[in-house]
Amino acid sequence: MGRLTTCEFEYKAAILDLDGTLLNKEHKVTEYTINVVRRLSANGVQIVIATGRSIATVYHIVSQLALDKPIPVVCFNGAKGLWVNSEGKIDGEIFNHDMPEETVTRVLNLAQTRNQLVQYYLDDGNYANAMCEEHFEFTRRYKALTGTEHVYITDNYKSAMQKGMPSKLLVMCEEDDIPATVKSYRAELEGKAKIFGGTPPFFC
């Protein structure tokens, strides 16, 4: 984040992504960035976090900022908006758009036929039906990146679906496979879901 001048406080809000914006290359928030964000907030600029990540990966970042009021967090690639306070706890819901059951079922079935791991995001839970060492390796890499713990299941997501529909599904694959995987899921789902290529080695 660059240096600020007083004229920049004319802005009413600062909407910040996490990876590549608020976080550095080590996926950490630096003291300098924290001070900049606090200065903005103290001068009346509304701080907003907008990320493709799950809400569970944002709590500790909001806690580090330690602002004097809850801030809006848009997460799961825009599927959910929540107020999060400086203790890293949810302070209210702004909006929520869970995935339709039909679409969820189609994605899970496609992934199963292709032996691809899916992360099923439901509130703070991150469910993974890991069936081989490659799948477990993906979850280990994801945990190293985000700090997220997985809930491992072996019933092809039936127990997760009984709890509710997800805000987001993340199909995991190697970097070289991302373009072809995105293209094939878009063709199969025929506009029933928004599909984005994500940060390697994942796509969502």
Residue pairs with C-beta under 8 A, 6 or more apart in sequence:
1 21
1 22
1 32
1 33
1 36
4 36
4 39
4 40
9 40
9 43
9 44
9 45
11 45
12 44
12 45
12 46
13 45
13 46
13 47
13 48
14 37
14 40
14 45
14 46
14 47
14 48
15 48
15 49
15 50
16 22
16 37
16 47
16 48
16 49
16 50
17 49
17 50
17 51
18 49
18 51
18 53
18 57
18 58
18 61
19 27
19 51
19 53
19 199
22 29
22 33
22 37
22 49
22 61
23 29
23 61
24 30
24 33
27 145
27 146
29 61
29 64
29 65
34 64
34 65
34 66
37 47
37 65
37 67
38 65
38 66
38 67
40 47
41 47
41 67
41 68
41 69
46 71
46 72
47 65
47 67
47 71
48 71
48 72
48 73
48 74
49 58
49 61
49 62
49 71
49 72
49 73
49 74
49 75
49 84
50 73
50 74
50 75
50 78
51 57
51 58
51 73
51 74
51 75
52 75
52 76
52 77
52 168
52 196
52 198
52 204
53 75
53 76
53 146
54 75
54 76
54 121
54 124
54 126
54 146
54 148
54 167
54 168
55 73
55 75
55 76
55 80
55 82
55 84
55 90
55 123
55 124
56 124
56 125
56 126
56 148
57 146
57 147
57 148
58 73
58 75
58 84
59 84
59 88
59 89
60 88
60 147
62 71
62 73
62 84
62 85
62 86
62 88
63 86
63 87
63 88
65 71
65 86
66 86
67 86
68 86
69 85
69 86
70 83
70 84
70 85
70 86
70 91
70 92
71 83
71 84
72 81
72 82
72 83
72 94
73 81
73 82
73 83
73 84
74 80
74 81
74 94
75 81
75 82
75 167
76 121
76 167
76 168
77 168
77 194
77 196
77 204
78 97
79 96
79 97
79 98
79 99
79 167
79 168
80 93
80 95
80 96
80 97
80 167
81 93
81 94
81 95
81 96
82 90
82 91
82 92
82 93
82 94
83 90
83 91
83 92
83 93
83 94
84 90
84 91
85 91
96 167
97 167
98 164
98 165
98 166
98 167
99 165
99 166
99 167
99 168
99 169
99 193
100 165
100 192
101 161
101 165
102 192
103 189
103 192
103 193
104 161
104 165
104 166
104 169
106 188
106 189
106 192
107 118
107 169
107 171
107 185
107 189
107 193
108 118
108 156
108 157
108 169
110 116
110 185
110 188
111 117
111 118
111 171
112 156
115 131
115 132
116 171
116 172
116 173
116 181
117 128
117 129
117 130
117 131
117 134
117 135
117 138
117 139
117 171
117 172
118 128
118 129
118 157
118 169
118 170
118 171
118 172
119 126
119 127
119 128
119 139
119 142
119 150
119 169
119 170
119 172
120 126
120 127
120 128
120 129
120 157
120 160
120 166
120 169
121 127
121 166
121 167
121 168
121 169
121 170
122 160
122 163
122 164
122 165
122 166
122 167
123 164
123 167
125 151
125 160
125 163
126 148
126 149
126 150
126 151
127 150
127 151
127 152
127 153
127 157
127 159
127 160
128 135
128 139
128 150
128 151
128 152
128 153
129 152
129 153
129 154
129 155
129 156
129 157
130 136
130 138
130 139
130 150
130 152
131 154
135 172
138 172
138 201
138 202
139 150
139 152
141 201
142 148
142 150
142 172
142 202
143 149
143 150
151 160
153 159
153 160
160 166
168 204
169 204
170 198
170 202
170 203
170 204
171 181
171 185
171 202
171 203
171 204
172 201
172 202
172 203
173 181
173 201
173 202
173 203
174 200
174 201
175 200
175 201
178 197
178 198
178 200
178 201
178 203
179 197
181 203
182 195
182 196
182 197
182 203
185 193
185 195
186 195
189 195
195 203
195 204
196 203
196 204
197 203
198 204
